[in-house]
Amino acid sequence: MGILSAILWTPAIGALILALISGRDADIARYLGNLFAGFTFLLTCYLLFHYDPHNAGLQFNEYFSINPKVGSAYALGVDGLSVPMVVLATLLTSIALLASSSIVVGVKGYHISILLTEFGMLGVFLAQDWSLFYIFWEITLIPMFFLIDRWGGKRRQTASLNFVLYTMGGSIFMLVSLIAVYQYVPEHVSLMSAMSHVSENMPKDQQVWAFLGFLIGFGVKMPIFPLHGWLPLAHVEAPSPVSILLSGILLKMGAYGLLRAVVILPAAAQTLQSLLVFLALFGMIYGGLLAWRQSDLKAMVAYSSISHMGIVLLGISTLNETGFTGAVLQMSAHGLIAGALFLVVGLLYDRTHTRNIQDYSSLVQVMPRFAFFTTITLLAAMGMPGTVGAVAELHAMVGGFQQWGGLMVFFSLAILISTAYAIRTVGLLFTGPVKPQMKQIEDLRPPELLALGILVSGIVLFGLLPASLIDLSTATISQMNSLVRLKILGG
């Protein structure tokens, strides 16, 4: 078994072992869940240590033919696009389980669902065959549905159903596009590397329709306006550790898939470039304005995710190397920032049983460690220099300016809006007189301090020393940009 298969199947093996033990001992279930998630993360660290960032191609390849008649295969591999996402997925899964102490009902089933979700997410990022990619894409729906429906809030049934229906609806468009593209693969295989040549044979109008299918399928997950309807309710009703995975990783699956689709159909992406940049800028401003007016902290973070993922779409829509770099950096940055924000909101809710921002004031006096980490995370969310969010936004803005020039004034407006709601949140949470009901709130406990410290350290470290994160993807993005430009010019 190769290292990629080991990373992929470890969470699935953990879920199977958990299924075989008694559900009465919650402590054993927690221990095993954290053990397998932690071991998967360590395997990913080993992968990262041996990954060659100067090699633009696939590394650690594994291949086994599944159905030669249709050309499907168990094909795994990583490159500069997938490695950051694999590391982020395993890290946030471990942190989500560390933050799951508030789950006291159905502990065994909860940990099984989390591990199966990790299995599906890793499969999406590791798969180098579109049929395998689609299978893992659908696998994530099942455990995530139960995580929201079983352990969510008062409207959990509606939230879980919306999540599944939206995602399955998008998956249909993605599947139709994949079938359409497959017809023009010379080798009649579903490998991603083979499908990258279909634009040479596929008529231009069909490429545009196929790309629109990909845009809808992946846009639901990202989410792109107006396909975002499932996201606010799902985030608000899901347990906070599940929201960490939902926002930190599952949204990135859509962006990752769209990047792969651009490589397949670059001429179609260029044709629809104006639509892409409109959706990106509108989503950034729209999500920021809705986040600004929220009194529910979780809803605020949920709508801010729409705005931040708009930056990813903007980077993709530039179709240039700087913009692609900004998109990939923003995927990593938002994973860390959104993960930290949902973590702090969840920890605060566990102590106070309210998410209404008006119920708080001057928490800095009773929870100084919490205030320190939360303030840094909110500053990163608004793109403060010295944080990873600023690095990602700068690349996306420069890439956008190279392509559209003065249109980036709308990007600046979106950043101002995000600054407004971030500063508003800091002010309401940590200034003013201490309210009587908030005087006895416990500050961060050691496990919580560890989980939040890891995320915030990543936010600051990659903000001050971004080269290591940028270099991880530079070679692959450069090759991807060359392929896109060559196909556009050739078309």
Buried (B, 14 or more C-beta within 10 A) or exposed (E): EEBBBBBBBBBBBBBEBBEEEEBEEBEBBBEBBBEBBBBBBBBBEEBBEEBEBEEBEBBBEBEEEBEEEEBBBBBBBBBBBBBBBBBBBBBBBBBBBBBBBBBEEBBBBBBBBBBBBBBBBBBBBBBBBBBBBBBBBBBBBBBBBBBBBBBBBEBBEBBBBBBBEBBEBBBEBBBBBBEBBBEBBEEEBBBBBBBBBBBEEBEEEBBBBBBBBBBBBBBBBBBBBEBBBBBBBBBBBBBBBBBBBBBBBBBBBBBBBBBBBBBBBBBBBBBBBEEBBBBBBBBBBBBBBBBBEBEBBBBBBBBBBBBBBBBBBBBBBBBBBBBBBBBBBBBBBBBBBBBBBBBBBBBBBBBBEBBEBEBBBBBBEBBEBBBBBBBBBBBBBBBBEBBBBBBBBBBBBBBBBBBBEEEBEBBEBBBEBBBBBBEBBBEBBBEEEBEEEBEEBEBBEEEBBEBBBBBBEBBBBBBEEBEEBBEBBBBBBBBBBEBBBEBBEEB
